[in-house]
Amino acid sequence: MSDVAEHGSQSAEETPWWRGAVIYQVYPRSFADDDGDGTGDLAGVRARLPYLAELGVDALWFNPWYPSPMADGGYDVADYRGVAPEFGTLAGAEKLITDALELGIRTIVDIVPNHVSSEHAWFRAALASPTAPERELFWFRPGRGPGGELPPNNWVSEFHGSAWTRTTDPDGTPGDWYLNLFDSRQPDLNWAHPQVRQEHEEVLRFWFDRGASGVRIDSAALLEKDPALPDLVPDATAEPEGTDGPAQPEGTAGAAGPEGAAEPTRPHPYIDRDGLHTIYRSWRAIADSYPDPRVLIGEIWLPDTERFARYLRPDELHTAFNFDFLSCPWEPIRLRASIEATLAAHAPVAAPATWVLANHDVTRTVTRYGRADTSFGFATKARGVPTDLALGTRRARAAALLTLALPGAVYIYQGEELGLPEVEDIPPDAIQDPMALRSGGTSPGRDGCRVPLPWSGSEPPYGFSPVGATAPPWLPQPTDWADRTAYAQIGEADSMLELYRTAIRVRRAEPSLGDGDLTWLPGAPDQVLAFSRGNTFACVVNLGPDPVDLPNHDSILLASSPLPPAHHLPTDTAVWLRL
């Protein structure tokens, strides 16, 4: 591998905003509760826009805010053109988009095209009669076996169990089965039907017309299915890529993916099928039709980097999430390999890479990095794993500087800037996540990273809800978070919040950061990641057990942890240098 990795560098005047943006992920249910009902809402986000502006982010990506029964945290959408009452109103969403833009912050909305809620009008009509035309919008099939008692094929749900659910006809007799790659309350749409395609194109225009600057496309590689619905066979068993957390090893994070799977020798029946590119070309044409072109961001998990890059061609998606880096352990050789592979995959299509440490499906960084195994995968996620939070926090601080120095865009999941740990002692009767519930207790699920944010005060709800609110937060908060509130960290030079604020401010001011090139610096020890951005900036990270020499000690712009007087870089520490 060459010491220089490039991917379509442009001048600051020519570079579109999304190529080097810092994007903050808002999980609305857990960000801020304005009306006191224990659930975060859009008015709560509006009230905290000054905080986000001070943090310095360029855009907000919102997890689904649509009407939903919340069987899967909002990824079971009942109406793509509305706002769930617990989050607010459509007018409130429009006001939020406008107010954020006035502060220089763009809005990205979540689109969930693979499936809808079982409460969606189409699906309710489909269940009303075995002959309803709406059945063609989904995947209804008779079962196998003498009485149709077996699922139509052997596909497995991301949330454990069969990917098929049997219906009951209006007369009470067992009916056909329908496909649900996720929860049984999330029936998969049939993207071969023109009405499904037209509906989603209209939904894109609906939100673009209201000022949304882009969309994040959930489970972007799953939409098209082989109409024959064949059984999965050994040479086509790449893991599905999921909406908000699969049972298989993955890294979205919210998503599942084919981690390390061998390339299938025949097309997979529902992953990365060629027809997807036609869908996304039509979406790109819509996005490009606006005076300020909108951005398409895909959640795509593929082991084949060449096929991954096809989605990022100039007439398809703009960017895609980088799950390999997210799930990578805190090891220098593995991280360097992930960085190089990521940049190499994006280079042929001149697309910017993206970098993320956590999201609404992944064990929080300070907890994960404090463990013996610092990688992430749902298959290995377990209860009762020991964690050294002091060590994890030190590494998370270094990782923040590493990611913010890499070429491309960076995503920050809410609460990472506060150094929040995973909450691992949620009472069983308070668990909400279907991944945990459907696992029979074997999976801890994803609720631990979704606990409402602490804003101020010394006890729950820590300012998440207004003073006098009687409803508790929808997930219980720990009693020892007083020193992790935003208020407690503002102005504290050594706090995680001030580290993020300072790093993003330096990133904005440094012309060589954001989009551009990366050059590995020669002579660095194996335990060190050292690279330059342009001719004046360098990032050095020590991931080894021992301190290393730091010749440019006097040109330090920012350090993730205090540095000794000697010219040494301590273990698990990152610095930004002026060359």
Stockholm file with secondary structure:
# STOCKHOLM 1.0

chainA/1-579         MSDVAEHGSQSAEETPWWRGAVIYQVYPRSFADDDGDGTGDLAGVRARLPYLAELGVDALWFNPWYPSPMADGGYDVADYRGVAPEFGTLAGAEKLITDALELGIRTIVDIVPNHVSSEHAWFRAALASPTAPERELFWFRPGRGPGGELPPNNWVSEFHGSAWTRTTDPDGTPGDWYLNLFDSRQPDLNWAHPQVRQEHEEVLRFWFDRGASGVRIDSAALLEKDPALPDLVPDATAEPEGTDGPAQPEGTAGAAGPEGAAEPTRPHPYIDRDGLHTIYRSWRAIADSYPDPRVLIGEIWLPDTERFARYLRPDELHTAFNFDFLSCPWEPIRLRASIEATLAAHAPVAAPATWVLANHDVTRTVTRYGRADTSFGFATKARGVPTDLALGTRRARAAALLTLALPGAVYIYQGEELGLPEVEDIPPDAIQDPMALRSGGTSPGRDGCRVPLPWSGSEPPYGFSPVGATAPPWLPQPTDWADRTAYAQIGEADSMLELYRTAIRVRRAEPSLGDGDLTWLPGAPDQVLAFSRGNTFACVVNLGPDPVDLPNHDSILLASSPLPPAHHLPTDTAVWLRL
#=GR chainA/1-579 SS CCSEECCCCCCTTTSCGGGSCEEEEECGGGTCCSSSSSSCCHHHHHHTHHHHHHHTCSEEEECCCSCCCCTTTTCSCSCTTSCCTTTCCHHHHHHHHHHHHHTTCEEEEEECCSBCCTTSHHHHHHHHCTTCGGGGGBTEECCBSTTSCBCSSCCBCTTSSBSEEEEECTTSSEEEEEECSSCTTSCBBCTTSHHHHHHHHHHHHHHHHTTCCEEEETTTTCSCCCTTCCCCCGGGCCCCCCSSCCSSSCCCSSSCCCTTCCCCSSCCSSSSCTTHHHHHHHHHHHHHTSSSCCEEEECCCCSCHHHHHHTTSTTSCSEECCHHHHHCCSCHHHHHHHHHHHHHHHGGGTCCCEEESCCTTSCCHHHHTTSSCCCCCGGGCCTTCCCCHHHHHHHHHHHHHHHHHSSSEEEEETTGGGTCCCCCCCCGGGCCCHHHHHTTTSCCCSGGGCSCCCCSSSSTTTTSSCTTCCSCCSSCCCSSCGGGSHHHHTTCTTSHHHHHHHHHHHHHHCTTSSSSCEEECTTCCTTEEEEEETTTEEEEEECSSSCEECTTGGGEEEESSCCCSSSEECTTEEEEEEC
#=GC SS_cons         CCSEECCCCCCTTTSCGGGSCEEEEECGGGTCCSSSSSSCCHHHHHHTHHHHHHHTCSEEEECCCSCCCCTTTTCSCSCTTSCCTTTCCHHHHHHHHHHHHHTTCEEEEEECCSBCCTTSHHHHHHHHCTTCGGGGGBTEECCBSTTSCBCSSCCBCTTSSBSEEEEECTTSSEEEEEECSSCTTSCBBCTTSHHHHHHHHHHHHHHHHTTCCEEEETTTTCSCCCTTCCCCCGGGCCCCCCSSCCSSSCCCSSSCCCTTCCCCSSCCSSSSCTTHHHHHHHHHHHHHTSSSCCEEEECCCCSCHHHHHHTTSTTSCSEECCHHHHHCCSCHHHHHHHHHHHHHHHGGGTCCCEEESCCTTSCCHHHHTTSSCCCCCGGGCCTTCCCCHHHHHHHHHHHHHHHHHSSSEEEEETTGGGTCCCCCCCCGGGCCCHHHHHTTTSCCCSGGGCSCCCCSSSSTTTTSSCTTCCSCCSSCCCSSCGGGSHHHHTTCTTSHHHHHHHHHHHHHHCTTSSSSCEEECTTCCTTEEEEEETTTEEEEEECSSSCEECTTGGGEEEESSCCCSSSEECTTEEEEEEC
//
